[in-house]
């Protein structure tokens, strides 16, 4: 394999590109890892590197924006690009693009048109491939038998002032085992003290997780997380601090209504998030 100066994300990415298919998510993961550790040649449509008015080129594919790049000096020469370019570390360009919901398109001049990396995967590169699940994600209602865990979460939530609500989903990554996700909505402006109180709540509640069940959490305030996006669009909280209490009837509170749909807890039918 060549050094970064000779090939950048170059040799690793270029060796993998012809072999990546929807049936081989493992190779796509290897491609993302090579991109994260290497560098790319970003094509500047306007201006020069370092200038405030410098602008990357742009492509639109299926309604989504991508910034084009090439993966080595060899590919730059092959592209015929005659304007300025900027060499950027893969992890840095991923962090810069995903926040504006822009992807990265590798070698658009190549036979077949190259390959696009969606912004959700750029987010994974920026945040750590080992920390965020591999897409496309299949997200839906949880159907696992975990009622004691949910009950314990609610009990702990009642003691956690910073926590506003709890939601849940079942997530199947493209690579790896499925797991239960708990969406955490926390008071804004609570700072580290509020965040630590919620982490402590989860540490207490996980003692009730059924054996063998993997559980993760997601911040509902995360505007870029696909699971949080799905939860906001498709679910209602199973714990809501601000929900009105039931009115007493003859001095006695009525029992809570049974949720529709059994283990589905009244959630809508799952709809996969576009682009995940």
C-alpha positions in Angstrom: 0.0 0.0 0.0 1.3 3.5 -0.8 1.9 6.2 1.7 -0.6 9.0 2.2 1.6 11.4 0.3 1.7 9.1 -2.7 -1.9 7.9 -2.7 -3.8 9.5 0.2 -7.1 7.7 0.8 -5.8 6.6 -2.6 -4.6 3.1 -2.7 -6.9 1.7 0.0 -10.0 3.3 -1.4 -9.2 2.7 -5.0 -8.5 -1.0 -4.3 -11.9 -1.3 -2.6 -14.1 0.8 -4.8 -14.5 -1.8 -7.7 -15.6 -4.5 -5.2 -18.1 -2.6 -3.0 -21.7 -3.8 -3.7 -24.9 -3.7 -1.7 -24.4 -7.4 -0.9 -21.0 -6.7 0.7 -21.5 -4.1 3.5 -18.2 -5.4 5.1 -16.3 -4.0 2.1 -18.2 -0.7 2.3 -17.2 -0.5 6.0 -13.5 -1.1 5.0 -13.9 1.7 2.4 -15.1 4.1 5.0 -12.2 3.2 7.3 -9.7 3.8 4.5 -11.3 7.1 3.8 -11.2 8.1 7.5 -7.5 7.4 7.7 -6.5 8.9 4.4 -6.9 12.1 2.4 -8.8 13.3 -0.6 -8.4 15.9 -3.3 -11.4 18.3 -3.1 -12.3 20.0 -6.4 -12.7 23.7 -6.0 -15.3 25.3 -8.3 -14.3 28.8 -7.2 -11.3 30.3 -5.5 -8.1 28.8 -4.2 -7.2 26.8 -1.0 -7.3 28.9 2.1 -9.4 31.7 0.6 -12.6 32.7 2.4 -14.6 32.6 -0.9 -13.3 29.2 -2.0 -16.1 26.9 -2.8 -16.1 23.1 -3.4 -17.9 21.8 -6.5 -21.3 20.2 -6.1 -23.4 17.4 -7.5 -27.0 16.5 -6.9 -28.0 12.9 -7.0 -31.5 11.7 -6.2 -32.2 15.1 -4.5 -29.2 14.9 -2.2 -26.1 17.2 -2.4 -22.5 15.8 -2.7 -19.1 17.5 -3.0 -17.0 15.8 -5.6 -13.4 14.8 -5.0 -10.7 12.4 -6.3 -8.8 9.9 -4.4 -5.2 10.4 -5.6 -3.0 12.6 -7.7 -3.3 9.9 -10.4 -7.1 10.2 -10.4 -6.8 14.0 -10.4 -4.8 13.8 -13.6 -7.2 11.3 -15.1 -10.2 13.6 -14.3 -8.9 16.5 -16.4 -9.8 18.9 -13.7 -8.1 22.3 -14.6 -9.2 24.4 -11.6 -7.8 24.6 -8.1 -8.1 21.8 -5.6 -7.5 21.3 -1.9 -6.0 18.2 -0.2 -7.9 17.4 3.0 -7.9 14.6 5.5 -10.8 12.3 5.1 -12.0 12.7 8.7 -11.8 16.5 8.4 -13.8 16.8 5.2 -16.4 14.4 6.7 -16.8 16.6 9.7 -17.1 19.7 7.6 -19.7 18.3 5.2 -22.2 16.2 7.2 -23.4 19.1 9.3 -24.9 20.7 6.2 -26.3 17.3 5.1 -23.8 17.1 2.3 -22.2 13.8 1.1 -18.9 13.2 -0.6 -18.6 11.8 -4.2 -15.5 9.8 -5.0 -14.0 10.0 -8.5 -17.1 11.2 -10.5 -15.0 11.0 -13.7 -14.4 7.2 -13.3 -16.1 4.6 -15.4 -19.6 4.1 -13.9 -19.6 7.5 -12.3 -17.7 6.8 -9.1 -19.4 6.4 -5.7 -21.2 8.6 -3.3 -20.8 8.5 0.5 -24.0 9.9 2.1 -23.8 12.5 4.8 -25.0 9.9 7.4 -21.8 7.9 6.7 -19.7 11.0 6.8 -21.1 11.6 10.3 -19.9 8.1 11.2 -16.4 8.8 9.9 -16.3 12.0 11.9 -17.6 10.5 15.1 -15.9 7.1 14.9 -17.0 4.1 12.9 -16.9 1.9 16.0 -19.2 4.3 17.9 -22.1 4.7 15.5 -24.1 1.9 13.8 -23.5 0.9 10.2 -26.3 1.9 7.8 -28.6 1.5 6.1 -30.5 1.0 9.4 -33.7 -0.8 9.7 -35.6 0.9 12.5 -39.0 -0.2 13.9 -41.0 -0.8 17.0 -39.4 -3.0 19.7 -41.1 -6.3 20.0 -38.8 -7.9 22.6 -40.2 -8.8 26.0 -38.6 -6.1 28.2 -41.5 -4.8 30.3 -39.6 -5.0 33.6 -36.8 -2.8 32.1 -39.3 -0.3 30.8 -41.0 -0.2 34.2 -37.7 0.4 35.9 -36.8 3.1 33.4 -40.0 4.9 34.3 -39.4 4.5 38.0 -35.9 6.0 37.7 -37.1 8.7 35.3 -39.5 9.9 38.0 -36.4 10.6 40.2 -34.4 12.3 37.5 -35.5 16.0 37.2 -33.5 16.8 34.1 -35.2 14.0 32.0 -38.3 15.1 30.0 -39.2 11.9 28.1 -38.2 8.4 27.1 -38.9 6.7 23.7 -37.8 3.4 22.3 -37.0 1.7 19.0 -35.5 -1.5 17.6 -32.5 -1.0 15.3 -30.9 -3.5 12.9 -27.6 -2.2 11.5 -26.3 -3.3 8.2 -23.3 -4.9 10.0 -23.7 -6.3 13.5 -26.5 -7.5 15.9 -29.8 -5.7 16.4 -30.4 -3.8 19.6 -32.9 -1.8 21.6 -32.5 2.0 21.6 -33.8 4.3 24.3 -34.3 7.9 23.2 -33.5 10.4 26.0 -35.0 13.9 25.9 -33.2 16.1 28.5 -33.9 19.7 29.6 -32.1 22.3 27.5 -29.3 24.2 29.2 -28.9 21.6 32.0 -25.2 21.2 31.3 -23.0 18.4 32.4 -24.8 18.0 35.7 -28.0 17.2 34.0 -26.3 14.9 31.5 -24.6 13.0 34.4 -27.9 12.6 36.2 -29.4 10.9 33.1 -26.3 8.7 32.7 -26.6 7.6 36.3 -30.3 6.9 35.8 -29.5 4.6 32.9 -26.8 2.8 34.9 -29.4 2.1 37.6 -32.1 1.0 35.1 -30.0 -1.4 33.1 -29.9 -3.8 36.0 -33.4 -4.8 34.8 -32.4 -5.5 31.2 -33.2 -9.0 30.2 -30.2 -11.3 29.7 -28.7 -11.1 26.2 -30.5 -7.9 25.2 -28.2 -5.2 23.9 -29.3 -1.7 24.7 -28.1 1.7 23.4 -29.2 5.3 24.0 -29.6 8.3 21.7 -30.1 12.0 22.6 -33.4 13.2 21.2 -31.8 16.6 20.6 -29.3 15.2 18.2 -30.4 16.7 14.8 -28.1 14.4 12.9 -28.7 11.0 14.4 -30.9 8.8 12.1 -32.4 6.9 15.1 -33.3 10.1 16.9 -34.8 11.4 13.6 -36.9 8.3 13.3 -38.1 8.4 16.9 -39.2 12.0 16.6 -41.2 11.3 13.4 -42.7 7.9 14.3 -43.1 7.5 18.1 -44.6 9.0 21.2 -42.9 8.8 24.6 -43.6 5.9 26.9 -42.6 8.3 29.7 -43.4 12.0 29.5 -42.7 14.2 32.5 -45.0 17.0 31.2 -48.0 14.8 30.2 -51.1 15.8 32.2 -51.9 13.5 35.0 -55.2 11.6 34.8 -58.1 13.2 36.7 -59.3 11.5 39.9 -62.7 9.8 39.8 -64.5 9.7 43.2 -61.1 10.4 44.9 -59.4 7.5 43.1 -57.2 7.8 40.1 -58.3 5.4 37.3 -55.9 2.7 36.2 -53.8 3.6 33.2 -55.2 2.6 29.8 -53.7 -0.4 28.2 -51.6 0.6 25.2 -52.8 -0.5 21.8 -51.1 -3.1 19.8 -49.7 -5.2 22.7 -45.9 -5.0 22.8 -46.0 -2.2 20.2 -47.1 0.2 23.0 -49.3 2.2 20.6 -46.5 3.2 18.3 -47.3 3.7 14.6 -46.2 1.0 12.2 -42.5 1.4 11.6 -41.4 3.2 8.4 -37.7 3.2 7.5 -36.0 6.6 7.5 -35.2 7.7 4.0 -31.5 7.7 3.3 -30.6 5.4 6.3 
